[in-house]
Amino acid sequence: MSVLTTIIMLPLIGALTLLFVPSRHKTVVRMIACSVTFLSMLLAALTFFEFNASDGAGYRNEQITPWVESLGIQYHVGVDGINIALMLMAAVVGYSATLVAKSITTRSKEFHVLLLIMIGGVLGAFASLDLFFFYFFHELALIPTFIMIGFWGRGENRNYITFKVTLYLSLGALIALVGLVMLYVKAGAGSFDIVEITKAVQANPISLADQNMIFPLLLFGFGILVSLWPFHTWAPMGYGAAPTATAMVHAGALKKFGLYGLIRIALPILPDAAAYWAHIIAWLCLGNLLYCGWVAMRQKNLNLVIGNSSVAHMGFVFLGISSLSLIGVTGAITVMVAHGFLAALTFGLTGYLADRGKSLELDQMGGILKSMPAIGSFLVLALMAGCGLPGFANFVGEAMVLFGSWSSFSMITIFGVWAGLVIGAVYMLRALRRALHGPLASNYEGVADASGIGAKAPYLILIVFLTLFGVFPRMLTDKISPAVESSLDLMKSTTSLTVAEKLNTDSADQTSEAPLAAESNSRGNLAESPQLESTQG
């Protein structure tokens, strides 16, 4: 059995075990939940640090077990540079969220069961190399989200928000499912296995018409799940109403499912459509970067500032994906990992404040840094990381995205720099000043700070990984870039030159690159273009 299966199954086995534990034994419930997520995180960390990209291309720690052979469905897990860091991030976020879940006192056992199912589903989705299990594990993680917001959520509009989040995410998942089924049919591989589908498409590429029918379904289906503008409105209010642990896992890890699906499936298997839609993705991401940033500036609730900021940061990932360059896509994955740690950290901290201070309205906050130095210091670090401050992994990813997208989308990149450096700094620093400085607000008088290593552990773990990959980014990027390069090479080998020629014409006003030399109605290696340029040294 692969170590990946163990990482996935530990939380799920823990959830099954909790069903047989009486609800009154809350200490036993906590001990089991924390133990299985800690072991899962430990194994994920060992797998990550043992992963050596120089050993060659391909997947590691694979396990293939046939399931429904008549449909070509098999349990297939494996990791390469694209998902190894996402597995680590999801496991770390899952353990931190389990530690934070101590604050749940009502029906604690049921909450921990759902949380463990959610964590196991996220890990399974990132490890799966079969379309059926890829989608199944995502749904396994998504369904508990709705229940947890509806039952344990906060706020007067909790029921309305639950229905809105359910409708948006269910619709996005359904659209993505239609795209995945169409991909299975058009690829003609007779298998749901992503590796087999990729090989079939290499030998016989899907027609451009079919690609342009499938790719938008995946783009907007996954995009809704990721909160791509303008389908983003569910996210800030959903995270504001969700229990702290739920918001940490969903915003930190599960939200990256759609982005991972685009990078793993849509780009290499539908290269013509990916190149054709690259400009549209790039312009849509401006909605995340600029509009959601402006909305964050107007918020008077700290959770809504963080929620809109989370949506804005997704714009950098979409910009990196649309660049179709080695440095841009590598930067996009780096942002995904960094944002996972950051989102879990910020929502964990705001959850701590909401549970004890009873309000996250900025005009009812203040003086927290003086009265609660530990939580206040953690929040300073989180907000600084959200500004893209050097020394944190977010800066590395965003800088790579901006460098990678410059040759293709120079104007959009300029807006991205402005959104990241100016707009992001304004709303983060304003929130920092109003919440942490000034006289102590009455809501926070007598509120105890996090004391002891146990209370600080969930936040310290996330900060350690944010700074580790920020100070030593090659620990992350050296694993990611070879796999991204292989994926882009696969795109080049299966992309029609006629589409590349059209793209070069469309982007002539944004780049000084010479037009592509192309042979009409032929397929072969793609000539160098801004959209598929491999930006190696």
Order of alpha helices (4+ residues) and beta strands (2+ residues): alpha-alpha-beta-beta-alpha-alpha-alpha-alpha-alpha-alpha-alpha-alpha-alpha-alpha-alpha-alpha-alpha-alpha-alpha-alpha-alpha-alpha-alpha-alpha-alpha
